[in-house]
Amino acid sequence: MTTPIHTAVILAAGMGTRLKGYTTEMPKGFLVIDGQSLIERSISNLLDAGISNILIGTGYFHEHFDSLREKFPGISTFRNEDFATTGSMYTLYVLRDLIKGPFLLLESDLLYDPIALEYLLSDATEDIILASGATHSGDEVFIQHSSDGFLQNMSKDRSILEHIEGELVGISKLSKDTLNKMAAFSEPLFGKGKRMINYEDALVGTSLHHNIHIKVIQDLAWCEIDDEDHLRRAVTKVYPRILERAKFRG
């Protein structure tokens, strides 16, 4: 039996420097595709999936995210004041006490088929990282898992992995206990001044002593948008696939 999940955390503190002109006055989560920003589309997907509490970890141009509280129910924002010198794990770390139970963890620059949420919410497993088959999109995070399907390693450098089973989508389902373990892994690094670590690093560190399942959906329609090539691919390839699949499902 699955544990009901009503909370999602969206990591949205980054500066999106590789998108240059697109992010000089707004975070990359506000890139618009077919009349709707990435972040608003994701929020709508979450609300439609029954997620009533959405916490956004902000930083760069945080006021854009703050304004969403007036438009959508259940939105809260919390700013990482050190966003320019820290990674995504630090953003998750500073808002950890606001997370009371199991939650979905998402990146803010994703365009994805909303069925991705159902793959996680309908699975009884507590801790799941969603993965896809090969996208050949550039800048992929590759995943290595055990024969039992548990996380072993993740990296953009595929040469350091023994084998590759999928690519990180940027949507996960995590328990509060796993979040606590990620925080415990990260705290010593933060204490040594290593604050640029990403949440993926903390997941890998936590997986050394805690099972985190990898759920691979080979043909999932999704993309992350980090640069202009990603944006072009999102508009010309990924978004039409999402629309086509939504039409097919009725």
C-alpha positions as CSV (number, residue, x, y, z in Angstrom):
1,M,0.0,0.0,0.0
2,T,1.4,3.4,-1.0
3,T,1.8,6.2,1.6
4,P,-0.2,9.3,0.5
5,I,2.1,12.1,-0.5
6,H,0.9,15.7,-0.4
7,T,4.2,17.6,-0.4
8,A,6.6,18.5,-3.2
9,V,9.8,20.4,-3.0
10,I,11.1,22.3,-6.1
11,L,14.8,23.3,-6.1
12,A,14.9,26.7,-7.8
13,A,17.8,28.7,-6.5
14,G,20.2,28.5,-9.4
15,M,21.2,31.3,-11.7
16,G,20.9,29.6,-15.0
17,T,24.1,31.2,-16.3
18,R,24.3,28.9,-19.4
19,L,21.1,30.4,-20.7
20,K,22.7,33.9,-20.7
21,G,20.2,36.4,-22.2
22,Y,17.2,34.4,-21.2
23,T,18.0,34.6,-17.5
24,T,19.3,38.1,-17.0
25,E,16.1,39.2,-15.4
26,M,14.4,36.0,-14.4
27,P,15.1,32.5,-13.2
28,K,15.2,29.8,-15.9
29,G,12.1,28.2,-14.4
30,F,10.2,31.0,-15.9
31,L,11.1,30.1,-19.5
32,V,7.9,30.0,-21.4
33,I,6.8,27.2,-23.8
34,D,3.4,27.4,-25.5
35,G,2.3,30.3,-23.3
36,Q,3.2,28.7,-19.9
37,S,6.4,28.9,-17.9
38,L,8.2,25.7,-16.9
39,I,7.5,26.3,-13.2
40,E,3.8,27.0,-13.6
41,R,3.4,24.0,-15.8
42,S,5.1,21.8,-13.1
43,I,3.0,23.3,-10.3
44,S,-0.2,22.6,-12.3
45,N,1.0,19.0,-12.8
46,L,1.6,18.6,-9.1
47,L,-1.8,20.1,-8.1
48,D,-3.5,17.8,-10.6
49,A,-1.7,14.9,-9.1
50,G,-3.1,15.7,-5.6
51,I,0.0,17.5,-4.2
52,S,-1.5,20.2,-2.0
53,N,1.7,21.6,-0.4
54,I,4.5,22.9,-2.7
55,L,7.6,24.3,-1.2
56,I,10.0,26.1,-3.5
57,G,13.6,26.7,-2.5
58,T,14.6,30.0,-4.1
59,G,17.6,32.2,-4.6
60,Y,18.2,34.0,-7.8
61,F,15.4,36.5,-8.5
62,H,13.4,34.9,-5.7
63,E,10.6,37.5,-6.1
64,H,9.4,35.8,-9.2
65,F,8.7,32.6,-7.3
66,D,7.2,34.6,-4.4
67,S,4.6,36.0,-6.7
68,L,3.3,32.5,-7.5
69,R,1.9,32.3,-3.9
70,E,-0.8,34.7,-5.1
71,K,-1.7,32.6,-8.1
72,F,-1.6,29.0,-6.8
73,P,-2.9,27.4,-3.6
74,G,-0.5,25.7,-1.3
75,I,2.7,27.4,-2.5
76,S,5.4,28.4,0.0
77,T,8.8,29.8,-0.8
78,F,12.0,29.8,1.2
79,R,15.2,31.6,0.1
80,N,18.7,30.3,0.2
81,E,20.5,33.5,0.9
82,D,23.8,32.0,-0.2
83,F,22.5,30.7,-3.6
84,A,25.4,32.2,-5.6
85,T,28.0,30.1,-3.7
86,T,26.1,26.9,-2.9
87,G,24.7,23.9,-4.8
88,S,21.3,22.4,-4.8
89,M,21.9,20.2,-1.8
90,Y,22.5,23.3,0.4
91,T,19.1,24.7,-0.8
92,L,17.5,21.5,0.2
93,Y,19.4,21.5,3.5
94,V,18.3,25.0,4.6
95,L,14.6,24.2,4.1
96,R,14.8,20.6,5.5
97,D,12.9,21.5,8.7
98,L,9.9,22.6,6.7
99,I,9.5,19.1,5.3
100,K,7.6,17.0,7.7
101,G,7.1,13.7,5.8
102,P,7.5,12.0,2.4
103,F,7.8,14.3,-0.5
104,L,8.5,14.6,-4.2
105,L,11.7,16.4,-5.1
106,L,11.9,18.2,-8.4
107,E,14.2,20.5,-10.3
108,S,12.7,23.8,-11.5
109,D,13.9,23.7,-15.1
110,L,12.1,20.5,-16.2
111,L,9.6,20.0,-19.0
112,Y,8.0,16.6,-18.5
113,D,5.0,14.4,-19.2
114,P,2.8,14.6,-16.0
115,I,2.5,10.8,-16.1
116,A,6.0,10.9,-14.6
117,L,4.5,11.9,-11.3
118,E,2.1,9.0,-11.4
119,Y,4.9,6.5,-11.9
120,L,6.3,7.6,-8.5
121,L,3.1,8.3,-6.6
122,S,1.6,4.9,-7.5
123,D,4.7,2.9,-6.4
124,A,4.7,1.6,-2.9
125,T,8.5,1.9,-2.6
126,E,9.5,4.7,-0.2
127,D,12.6,6.1,-1.9
128,I,12.7,6.2,-5.7
129,I,14.8,8.2,-8.2
130,L,13.0,8.4,-11.6
131,A,15.2,7.7,-14.6
132,S,14.7,7.5,-18.3
133,G,16.4,5.8,-21.2
134,A,19.0,7.5,-23.3
135,T,18.0,11.0,-24.4
136,H,21.3,12.1,-26.2
137,S,20.4,15.6,-25.0
138,G,23.8,16.6,-23.8
139,D,24.8,17.2,-20.1
140,E,23.1,14.0,-19.0
141,V,23.5,12.6,-15.5
142,F,24.0,8.9,-16.0
143,I,22.9,6.4,-13.3
144,Q,24.5,3.1,-12.3
145,H,22.4,0.7,-10.2
146,S,22.8,-2.7,-8.7
147,S,21.2,-5.9,-10.0
148,D,18.5,-5.3,-7.4
149,G,17.8,-1.8,-8.9
150,F,19.3,0.2,-6.1
151,L,21.4,3.3,-6.7
152,Q,25.2,2.8,-6.8
153,N,26.5,5.9,-8.5
154,M,25.5,8.9,-10.6
155,S,27.7,11.1,-12.8
156,K,27.9,13.3,-15.9
157,D,31.2,11.5,-16.6
158,R,30.1,8.1,-17.9
159,S,33.6,6.8,-17.9
160,I,33.7,6.5,-14.1
161,L,30.6,4.3,-14.1
162,E,30.9,0.5,-14.4
163,H,27.6,0.4,-16.4
164,I,24.7,2.7,-17.1
165,E,21.0,1.9,-16.6
166,G,19.4,5.2,-17.2
167,E,19.5,9.0,-17.0
168,L,18.5,11.2,-14.0
169,V,15.2,12.9,-14.8
170,G,15.2,15.3,-11.8
171,I,12.1,14.0,-10.1
172,S,12.4,11.7,-7.1
173,K,10.2,10.4,-4.2
174,L,11.9,10.5,-0.9
175,S,11.1,9.8,2.8
176,K,11.8,12.2,5.6
177,D,14.3,9.6,6.9
178,T,16.2,9.7,3.7
179,L,16.3,13.5,3.7
180,N,17.8,13.3,7.2
181,K,20.4,11.0,6.0
182,M,21.2,13.3,3.1
183,A,21.6,16.1,5.5
184,A,23.9,14.1,7.8
185,F,26.0,13.2,4.8
186,S,26.3,16.8,3.7
187,E,26.8,18.6,7.0
188,P,30.5,17.6,7.4
189,L,31.2,18.8,3.8
190,F,29.5,22.1,4.5
191,G,31.6,22.4,7.6
192,K,34.7,22.1,5.5
193,G,33.5,24.9,3.2
194,K,32.3,22.5,0.5
195,R,28.9,23.9,-0.1
196,M,28.7,23.5,-3.9
197,I,27.6,19.9,-3.7
198,N,24.3,19.0,-5.5
199,Y,21.5,16.9,-4.1
200,E,22.6,14.1,-6.5
201,D,25.9,13.9,-4.6
202,A,24.1,13.5,-1.3
203,L,21.8,10.8,-2.8
204,V,24.9,8.8,-3.9
205,G,26.5,9.3,-0.5
206,T,23.4,8.2,1.3
207,S,23.0,5.1,-0.9
208,L,26.2,3.6,0.5
209,H,24.2,2.7,3.7
210,H,20.6,3.1,2.6
211,N,18.7,1.5,-0.4
212,I,17.4,4.0,-2.9
213,H,15.5,2.5,-5.8
214,I,15.9,3.5,-9.4
215,K,12.8,3.4,-11.5
216,V,13.6,3.5,-15.2
217,I,10.9,4.5,-17.7
218,Q,12.6,4.0,-21.0
219,D,10.5,6.2,-23.3
220,L,9.5,9.0,-20.9
221,A,9.0,12.4,-22.6
222,W,11.0,15.0,-20.6
223,C,13.9,17.3,-20.7
224,E,16.0,19.6,-18.6
225,I,16.7,23.1,-19.9
226,D,20.2,24.3,-19.1
227,D,21.2,26.0,-22.4
228,E,19.8,27.2,-25.8
229,D,20.2,23.7,-27.4
230,H,18.1,22.2,-24.6
231,L,15.5,24.9,-25.1
232,R,15.3,24.3,-28.8
233,R,15.0,20.6,-28.2
234,A,12.2,21.2,-25.7
235,V,10.2,23.2,-28.1
236,T,10.7,21.2,-31.3
237,K,10.9,17.6,-29.9
238,V,9.9,17.1,-26.3
239,Y,6.8,19.3,-26.0
240,P,5.2,17.9,-29.1
241,R,5.7,14.4,-27.7
242,I,4.1,15.4,-24.5
243,L,1.1,16.8,-26.3
244,E,0.8,13.7,-28.5
245,R,0.8,11.4,-25.5
246,A,-1.7,13.5,-23.6
247,K,-4.0,13.3,-26.7
248,F,-3.6,9.5,-26.9
249,R,-4.5,9.1,-23.3
250,G,-7.5,11.3,-23.8
